[in-house]
Structure formats: structure tokens, C-alpha cells
Amino acid sequence: MSFKSFVFAATSATAITLAGAAMAGGMMVQDAYARVSTKMSASGAAFMQIMNHTGADDRLVDARSDVAERVELHTHLSDANGVMKMVHVEEGFAIPAGETHMLKRGGDHVMFLGLKESLHHGDLVSLTLVFEKAGEVSVEVPVDLERKPNHGGMKHGKHSN
């Protein structure tokens, strides 16, 4: 491989790696995907890694998208009988400085309630995440109906849940 070909290949690989990431105000979003449980679902969810590179603690306080009538931050909690329930987290999710917060299936996530149209594999969902200090981060989230619950997700750095 010539040096020119090597540089082109390396640049292309870097561009592909960064294509799935969004960063603004020091908050970086990676490995985002959305899904619905069935093709006829009236709700859906988005999952991702949020890395705080700001040097200060921050909080994800809101999410917005035109894909649904309401977009909320949700988590799963166990009730007194051990039954998992999904609940709206009005105060949002704390993301300490230098750490990564995972939005994942069975845990914290962005919930789309009252989908305005069906989400199909390969569609893109425009999502705006609102942080208390860092402001807004816009992300194009691909719909991935084939991803398994524990697939993906980088395993580096500090994590908070």
C-alpha cells in the first residue's frame, strides 16, 4: 500500500468512526440508536453513551424530537414486589465531569411517546439533548431494530449509571 493510499484509508476510517458521534459544549454522544418493540408501536426509545468532557458536572435535563408527541427521560425502577416499572425522570440524569453515562435498554433512556409515524430499520431520528450547563446537542439517531440488548457500547473510561 502506498503512503497516499494509507493516509486516505486512515482518514476514511476516522471519518466513519466519528460519523456516529456528536459533540457540543464538551458533551459527546456516541453509539446512539433508537428502536420500537413492534412495527405498530406507539412508543419508542433511544439509547446512547454520553461523555462529559467539560471538566464540570452537568445534567441531561430534557430531550426533544419531532418524531413523537412527547419526549421524556425515563428509567426502570423495581417496585416493592420486584416488578420493574418504567418511570419519567423529571430531574434528568447527572453526568459527572470526565465520566460516561449510559442510556441503555432496561435502564436510563430517552422515551418517544405518541409516535407520529412508524419507525423502520434504517430511519434517522433527529434528537436534541438539553444539558443544564452545556446547552443543546443535536444528534441524528439511526433506528436499529436488529441490535441485541448488550450489543455495542465502548468499554473504556469511567462510567456512571
GUBAMI-852450 format. One record per atom (N, C-alpha, C, O, CB): residue in one letter; x, y, z. Coordinates in pm, whole numbers, padded with zeros to 5 digits, always signed. Each point is the difference from the previous one (the first is absolute). Glycine has a CB too. Layout:
<rs>
aXYZ
...
</rs>
This chain:
<rs>
m+00086-00118+00000
m-00086+00118+00000
m+00090+00124+00000
m+00093+00009+00080
m-00280-00133+00044
s+00159+00218-00212
s+00079+00122-00005
s-00035+00089+00118
s-00103-00018+00065
s+00114+00004-00316
f+00075+00110+00280
f-00023+00093+00111
f-00129+00077-00022
f-00078+00021+00093
f+00326+00000-00055
k-00272+00022-00164
k-00121+00075-00033
k-00125-00084+00027
k-00097+00050+00056
k+00225+00078-00230
s-00125-00255+00135
s-00113-00090+00024
s-00021-00021+00149
s-00113-00004+00048
s+00156-00110-00267
f+00069+00099+00293
f-00008-00020+00145
f-00065+00121+00068
f-00088-00017+00085
f+00293-00129-00094
v-00164+00266-00028
v-00056+00122+00060
v-00148+00010-00033
v-00080+00035+00087
v+00304+00081-00104
f-00262-00145-00107
f-00141+00005-00038
f-00081-00100+00081
f-00108+00033+00049
f+00173+00039-00281
a-00014-00195+00245
a-00071-00104+00076
a-00014+00040+00147
a-00106-00019+00060
a+00193-00155-00219
a+00018+00227+00217
a-00004+00042+00141
a-00098+00115+00020
a-00075+00001+00097
a+00313-00075-00069
t-00237+00170-00120
t-00092+00113+00009
t-00143-00048-00014
t-00088+00046+00073
t+00263+00107-00167
s-00201-00243+00000
s-00135-00054-00020
s-00048-00074+00124
s-00115+00016+00041
s+00159-00035-00287
a+00042-00062+00305
a-00037-00076+00120
a-00033+00094+00115
a-00095-00024+00074
a+00240-00165-00148
t-00068+00296+00089
t-00026+00097+00106
t-00133+00070-00024
t-00077+00020+00093
t+00324+00013-00060
a-00275+00004-00157
a-00125+00068-00033
a-00119-00091+00029
a-00102+00046+00052
a+00220+00089-00229
i-00106-00264+00143
i-00108-00093+00026
i-00022-00014+00150
i-00114-00004+00046
i+00165-00119-00259
t+00058+00113+00291
t-00010-00012+00145
t-00069+00121+00060
t-00084-00015+00089
t+00290-00125-00087
l-00170+00259-00048
l-00056+00122+00057
l-00140+00031-00052
l-00071+00081+00059
l+00301+00004-00036
a-00272-00149-00131
a-00132+00028-00056
a-00111-00033+00098
a-00104+00065-00003
a+00195-00110-00223
g-00072-00054+00311
g-00102-00038+00095
g+00006+00079+00129
g-00072-00032+00095
g+00077-00191-00194
a+00079+00325+00105
a+00017+00078+00122
a-00045+00143-00022
a+00008+00053-00111
a+00184-00200+00180
a-00240+00209+00038
a-00036+00142-00003
a+00059+00063+00124
a+00002-00061+00107
a-00217+00019-00238
m+00265+00165+00117
m+00059+00067+00114
m-00034+00148-00004
m+00007+00063-00105
m+00179-00232+00114
a-00222+00222+00105
a-00026+00143+00014
a+00017+00036+00147
a-00042-00075+00088
a-00118+00078-00287
g+00220+00109+00224
g+00016+00047+00137
g+00076-00096+00089
g-00014+00005+00122
g-00195+00117-00151
g+00290-00210-00030
g+00078-00094+00078
g-00073-00130+00033
g+00057-00088+00064
g+00059+00282+00029
m-00241-00207-00137
m-00075-00124+00019
m+00004-00078-00130
m-00037+00051-00106
m-00116+00056+00280
m+00198-00233-00167
m+00013-00082-00119
m-00099-00116+00007
m-00011-00068+00102
m+00255+00131-00124
v-00315-00085-00088
v-00098-00108-00009
v+00052-00099-00103
v+00035+00037-00112
v-00230+00115+00176
q+00199-00282-00024
q+00047-00104-00090
q-00092-00120+00004
q-00077-00018+00095
q+00311+00097-00063
d-00224-00161-00134
d-00067-00130-00007
d-00151+00012+00023
d-00059-00085+00067
d+00272-00022+00011
a-00274+00212-00131
a-00144+00021+00019
a-00079-00088-00096
a+00038-00021-00115
a+00005+00257+00189
y-00155-00288-00024
y-00094-00070-00085
y-00139+00008+00062
y-00014+00018+00121
y+00195-00174-00204
a-00282+00144-00001
a-00140+00003+00045
a-00066-00130-00044
a+00045-00068-00092
a-00055+00322+00079
r-00099-00286+00082
r-00074-00121-00036
r-00144+00008+00049
r-00035+00083+00084
r+00248-00214-00075
v-00295+00045-00064
v-00136-00022+00046
v-00012-00150+00026
v+00074-00080-00057
v-00170+00281-00076
s+00002-00239+00220
s-00013-00143+00031
s-00071-00077-00111
s+00032-00116-00025
s-00036+00175+00268
t-00091+00006-00309
t-00067-00061-00115
t-00021+00106-00108
t+00008+00120+00028
t-00124-00290+00122
k+00089+00127-00271
k-00019+00094-00110
k-00117+00094+00022
k-00003+00110-00055
k+00101-00279-00097
m-00196+00127+00232
m-00120+00081+00023
m+00006+00076+00133
m-00100+00057+00043
m-00029-00222-00179
s+00244+00167+00202
s+00012+00065+00130
s-00030+00149-00008
s+00036+00067-00097
s+00132-00237+00162
a-00234+00220+00039
a-00028+00144+00011
a+00110+00071+00078
a-00003+00121+00018
a-00244-00168-00029
s+00345-00031+00056
s+00112+00059+00074
s+00130-00065-00045
s+00001-00106-00061
s-00149+00155+00259
g+00257+00018-00166
g+00132-00050-00033
g+00100+00057+00099
g-00037+00075+00090
g-00024-00095-00334
a+00186-00015+00227
a+00102+00047+00093
a+00133+00019-00072
a+00024-00059-00106
a-00141-00058+00295
a+00203+00200-00129
a+00135+00022-00053
a+00100-00029+00111
a-00025+00027+00117
a-00058+00148-00283
f+00196-00230+00125
f+00106-00042+00091
f+00133+00053-00054
f+00016+00015-00121
f-00146-00223+00192
m+00224+00235+00018
m+00128+00056-00042
m+00096+00012+00116
m-00035-00026+00115
m-00082+00151-00295
q+00240-00086+00149
q+00099+00034+00101
q+00016+00151-00001
q+00012+00060-00107
q+00109-00283+00082
i-00121+00284+00142
i+00021+00144+00009
i+00125+00023+00085
i+00004-00036+00118
i-00254+00086-00141
m+00351+00009-00038
m+00127+00025+00068
m+00013+00148+00033
m-00020+00086-00085
m+00126-00280-00034
n-00073+00221+00244
n+00016+00138+00046
n+00148+00038-00004
n+00077-00041+00087
n-00282+00021+00060
h+00243+00097-00247
h+00138+00047-00017
h+00014+00146+00041
h+00095+00067-00041
h-00062-00232-00145
t-00128+00216+00266
t-00001+00143+00031
t+00089+00038+00117
t+00039+00116+00012
t-00266-00110-00100
g+00261-00101+00176
g+00076+00034+00119
g-00090+00042+00116
g+00050+00030+00109
g+00139+00039-00255
a-00321-00067+00125
a-00095+00035+00106
a-00118-00097-00005
a-00039-00047-00107
a+00107+00293+00096
d-00124-00275+00126
d-00119-00085+00005
d-00112+00067-00079
d-00011+00123-00001
d+00078-00216+00227
d-00150+00013-00291
d-00113+00053-00077
d-00117-00095+00017
d+00011-00101+00070
d+00143+00214-00238
r-00264-00081+00104
r-00120-00081+00012
r-00078+00008-00131
r-00022+00108-00054
r+00012-00067+00305
l-00031-00158-00302
l-00091-00006-00113
l-00139+00028+00056
l-00051-00079+00080
l+00197-00089-00212
v-00207+00279+00091
v-00127+00042+00061
v-00121-00013-00093
v-00114+00007+00046
v+00247+00149+00091
d-00109-00175-00267
d-00113-00008-00092
d+00047-00062-00131
d+00119-00005-00029
d-00228+00206+00136
a+00013-00247-00185
a+00024-00050-00135
a-00120+00039-00084
a-00113+00001+00047
a+00257-00196+00035
r-00117+00229-00209
r-00107+00044-00090
r+00016-00066-00136
r+00111-00022-00049
r-00127+00242+00171
s-00097-00252-00182
s-00002-00054-00136
s-00139+00019-00058
s-00100-00005+00072
s+00280-00164-00015
d-00185+00191-00188
d-00129+00014-00068
d-00063-00136-00032
d-00111-00004-00052
d+00191+00220-00044
v-00011-00326+00124
v-00048-00132-00035
v-00118-00046+00087
v-00074-00091-00037
v+00305+00037-00040
a-00248+00119+00195
a-00105-00043+00093
a-00070+00120+00062
a+00052+00112+00000
a+00078-00320+00049
e-00250+00183+00003
e-00074+00106+00068
e+00071+00045+00127
e+00000+00119+00033
e-00212-00212-00126
r+00274-00003+00165
r+00076+00032+00122
r+00131-00076-00001
r+00007-00114-00047
r-00220+00156+00176
v+00317+00022-00077
v+00130-00064+00017
v+00039+00022+00145
v+00003+00113+00048
v+00067-00078-00292
e-00039-00145+00312
e+00031+00008+00143
e+00125-00082+00032
e+00037-00092-00072
e-00280+00124+00124
l+00307+00005+00059
l+00111-00078+00053
l-00060-00103+00095
l-00075+00036+00091
l+00242+00158-00114
h-00135-00321+00002
h-00059-00109+00079
h+00108-00091+00058
h+00114+00000-00046
h-00318+00009-00098
t+00166-00084+00245
t+00082-00107+00054
t-00091-00113+00044
t-00122+00014-00003
t+00302+00149+00077
h-00121-00274-00034
h-00074-00114+00054
h+00031-00011+00148
h+00116+00006+00040
h-00110-00127-00262
l-00110+00106+00303
l+00016-00019+00144
l-00078-00123+00043
l-00103-00034-00058
l+00133+00282+00094
s+00020-00315+00066
s-00066-00117+00054
s-00095+00043+00111
s+00038+00075+00090
s+00160-00221-00149
d-00324+00096+00054
d-00095+00034+00107
d+00019-00095+00118
d+00091-00083-00002
d-00255+00172-00169
a+00079-00079+00272
a+00012-00080+00122
a-00011-00150-00028
a+00051-00081+00078
a-00148+00272+00049
n+00032-00228-00237
n-00015-00142-00035
n+00108-00049-00097
n-00006-00113-00047
n-00238+00139+00082
g+00342+00060-00063
g+00107-00038-00092
g-00037+00013-00147
g+00072-00047-00087
g+00007-00105+00261
v-00193+00215-00201
v-00044+00019-00137
v+00060+00129-00054
v-00009+00106+00063
v-00208-00232-00018
m+00279+00116-00162
m+00062+00118-00061
m-00107+00089-00062
m-00090-00048-00069
m+00301-00083+00024
k-00200+00261+00071
k-00092+00098-00056
k+00080+00111-00065
k+00105+00040+00050
k-00280-00093+00124
m+00125+00101-00286
m+00064+00112-00067
m-00058+00129+00057
m-00121+00014+00013
m+00159-00150-00225
v+00050+00232+00247
v-00045+00126+00059
v+00069+00119-00066
v+00115-00009-00043
v-00159-00110+00260
h-00027+00230-00224
h+00052+00126-00050
h+00094+00058+00106
h-00035+00006+00118
h-00174+00036-00259
v+00328+00001+00099
v+00099+00059+00091
v+00002+00150-00027
v+00075+00047-00085
v+00067-00262+00094
e-00225+00288+00064
e-00015+00144-00025
e+00128+00079+00026
e+00025+00100-00067
e-00263-00124+00126
e+00318-00019+00038
e+00123+00073+00033
e+00115-00030-00095
e+00104+00064+00006
e-00176-00066+00232
g+00053-00095-00327
g+00102-00034-00098
g+00107-00091+00057
g-00015-00056+00108
g-00030+00271-00219
f+00155-00228+00037
f+00109-00090+00036
f+00128+00078+00024
f+00045+00076-00086
f-00152-00260-00048
a+00166+00165+00252
a+00128+00063+00033
a+00111-00065-00083
a+00004-00122-00015
a-00084+00176+00250
i+00168+00030-00287
i+00116-00051-00075
i+00123+00071+00055
i+00033+00111-00043
i-00173-00157-00169
p+00210-00020+00306
p+00117+00061+00063
p+00111+00030-00102
p+00010-00066-00103
p-00067-00055+00315
a+00138+00220-00181
a+00113+00038-00085
a+00090-00121-00025
a+00033-00075+00093
a-00043+00312-00004
g+00049-00255-00213
g+00093-00105-00036
g-00060-00140-00004
g+00073-00097-00017
g+00100+00237+00115
e-00303-00151-00083
e-00063-00133+00002
e-00095-00019-00117
e-00035+00095-00070
e+00056-00097+00318
t-00062-00122-00267
t-00093-00039-00105
t-00128-00051+00064
t+00005-00081+00092
t+00186+00025-00250
h-00303+00104+00109
h-00130-00048+00048
h-00063-00080-00112
h-00014+00049-00112
h-00016+00149+00270
m-00008-00321-00127
m-00059-00088-00101
m-00152+00009+00003
m-00062-00017+00105
m+00260-00137-00085
l-00255+00181-00134
l-00144-00013-00017
l-00017-00134-00070
l+00040-00017-00115
l-00087+00273+00101
k-00012-00353+00085
k-00004-00136-00052
k-00132-00067+00031
k-00075+00042+00088
k+00322-00056-00061
r-00274-00092-00101
r-00123-00076+00019
r-00002-00057+00142
r+00099-00056+00049
r-00108-00001-00296
g-00106+00072+00312
g-00015-00047+00137
g+00051+00099+00102
g-00003-00028+00120
g+00024-00201-00205
g+00026+00347+00041
g+00051+00103+00089
g-00047+00137-00046
g-00112+00015-00050
g+00313-00156+00101
d-00116+00240-00034
d-00032+00135-00044
d-00010+00003-00153
d+00075-00069-00069
d+00043+00168+00272
h-00212-00019-00254
h-00017+00011-00145
h-00086+00121-00035
h-00062+00061+00088
h+00085-00312-00110
v-00026+00285-00106
v-00090+00104-00052
v-00122-00073-00053
v+00012-00093-00080
v+00180+00255+00021
m-00310-00119+00102
m-00126-00066-00039
m-00077+00088-00096
m-00019+00119+00025
m+00010-00239+00195
f-00035+00062-00332
f-00085+00068-00097
f-00143-00050+00022
f-00028-00118-00022
f+00220+00141-00149
l-00281+00065+00212
l-00139-00038+00030
l-00093+00063-00103
l+00007+00120-00026
l+00046-00138+00272
g-00139-00064-00304
g-00092+00049-00102
g+00073+00025-00131
g-00002+00110-00054
g-00140-00007+00232
l+00207-00208-00229
l+00071+00014-00127
l-00095+00053-00108
l-00113-00047-00013
l+00270-00141+00077
k-00110+00283-00141
k-00082+00059-00106
k-00005-00087-00125
k-00092+00012-00081
k+00149+00212+00171
e+00043-00312-00105
e+00001-00098-00108
e+00089-00116+00042
e+00080+00013+00093
e-00119+00167-00268
s+00026-00292+00107
s+00077-00118+00034
s+00150+00024-00022
s+00040+00073-00091
s-00237-00217+00030
l+00277+00082+00145
l+00145+00005-00017
l+00044-00132-00063
l-00034-00107+00049
l+00063+00264+00150
h+00047-00147-00307
h+00045-00118-00073
h+00151-00009+00008
h+00069+00102+00009
h-00267-00089-00164
h+00249-00135+00151
h+00143-00024+00003
h+00070+00087-00105
h-00038+00000-00117
h-00001-00237+00199
g+00140+00310-00039
g+00076+00086-00092
g-00046+00145-00002
g+00073+00086-00050
g-00035-00286-00085
d-00157+00230+00188
d-00045+00139+00010
d+00094+00079+00089
d+00072-00058+00082
d-00311-00014-00118
l+00238+00203+00022
l+00075+00089+00090
l-00098+00085+00078
l-00095+00054-00055
l+00293-00050-00103
v-00174+00006+00289
v-00082+00081+00088
v+00084+00120+00045
v+00107-00017+00057
v-00243-00186+00021
s+00087+00324-00104
s+00069+00121+00048
s-00036+00019+00146
s-00118+00006+00036
s+00114+00102-00268
l+00106-00100+00316
l-00020+00010+00145
l+00089+00113+00053
l+00117+00009-00035
l-00173-00257+00053
t-00001+00332+00068
t+00076+00105+00066
t+00004-00032+00148
t-00104-00010+00066
t+00039+00182-00239
l+00186-00187+00226
l+00020-00022+00143
l+00031+00135+00062
l+00078+00078-00054
l+00006-00316+00019
v-00146+00267+00150
v+00017+00129+00066
v+00070-00024+00134
v-00050-00072+00087
v-00157+00168-00201
f+00324-00033+00129
f+00079-00011+00122
f-00011+00129+00080
f-00009+00109-00056
f+00167-00269-00056
e-00157+00146+00243
e-00013+00114+00090
e+00107+00106-00026
e-00031+00119-00002
e-00069-00273+00173
k+00225+00113-00189
k+00110+00096-00019
k+00050+00005-00144
k+00027+00109-00052
k+00038-00150+00287
a-00052-00073-00299
a+00060-00006-00134
a-00095+00043-00111
a+00043+00024-00112
a+00100-00208+00196
g-00273+00194-00054
g-00095+00041-00102
g-00050-00116-00082
g-00016-00111+00051
g+00128+00329-00059
e-00138-00193-00120
e-00062-00099-00088
e+00102-00074-00085
e+00097+00057-00049
e-00300+00084+00045
v+00178-00271-00014
v+00078-00084-00090
v-00100-00068-00092
v-00089-00072+00046
v+00279+00035+00125
s-00175+00059-00302
s-00088-00062-00099
s+00065-00128-00052
s+00119-00002-00031
s-00214+00227-00034
v+00015-00331+00057
v+00050-00131-00041
v-00096-00059-00102
v-00122+00009+00017
v+00234-00044+00208
e-00060-00025-00329
e-00079-00079-00094
e+00013-00144+00045
e+00107-00060-00009
e-00071+00223-00187
v-00145-00220+00246
v+00002-00133+00060
v-00058-00102-00099
v-00116+00011-00039
v+00094+00090+00271
p+00103-00200-00272
p-00052-00102-00091
p-00093-00096+00072
p+00023-00035+00116
p+00185+00055-00254
v-00313-00063+00070
v-00089-00102+00053
v+00063-00135-00031
v+00027-00032-00115
v-00236+00179+00086
d+00233-00224+00134
d+00062-00132-00014
d-00089-00102+00070
d+00004-00013+00123
d+00231+00114-00133
l-00313-00173-00067
l-00093-00097+00054
l+00064-00138+00016
l-00064-00093+00049
l-00121+00220-00152
e+00311-00140+00063
e+00068-00129+00007
e+00099-00010+00115
e+00042-00111+00035
e-00070+00095-00280
r+00065+00127+00305
r+00101-00001+00105
r-00049-00075+00122
r-00114+00016+00044
r+00201+00203-00128
k+00001-00301+00138
k-00030-00075+00122
k+00021+00092+00121
k+00075+00097-00010
k-00007-00317-00101
p-00133+00191+00225
p+00007+00090+00117
p+00141+00036+00046
p+00023+00113+00041
p-00235-00212+00026
n+00307+00007-00073
n+00135+00030+00049
n+00101+00023-00110
n+00120+00000+00024
n-00173-00135+00174
h+00005+00155-00320
h+00090+00022-00114
h+00051+00143-00001
h-00075+00093+00031
h-00047-00268-00162
g+00249+00192+00096
g+00057+00134-00014
g+00038+00056+00136
g-00002-00070+00101
g-00135+00108-00306
g+00172+00087+00204
g+00040+00066+00125
g+00147-00019+00024
g+00048-00112+00018
g-00275+00077+00077
m+00299+00143-00094
m+00143-00006+00025
m+00024-00028+00147
m-00077+00042+00086
m+00121+00117-00274
k+00062-00230+00216
k+00030-00042+00135
k+00125+00071+00053
k+00093-00065+00047
k-00198-00158-00096
h+00107+00354+00042
h+00118+00072+00049
h-00043+00117+00086
h-00115+00044-00006
h+00246-00113-00196
g-00039+00119+00282
g-00027+00118+00083
g-00090-00033+00117
g-00041-00114+00020
g+00069+00256-00220
k-00058-00039+00276
k-00088-00015+00114
k-00145+00003-00047
k-00034+00069-00096
k+00205+00040+00247
h-00253-00184-00084
h-00142-00005-00035
h-00085+00030+00123
h+00035-00039+00111
h+00012-00129-00292
s-00156+00237+00159
s-00097+00023+00107
s-00135-00045-00050
s-00029+00010-00119
s+00160+00186+00213
n-00212-00246-00007
n-00136-00041-00038
n-00096+00053+00094
n-00120-00023-00015
n+00202-00178-00087
</rs>
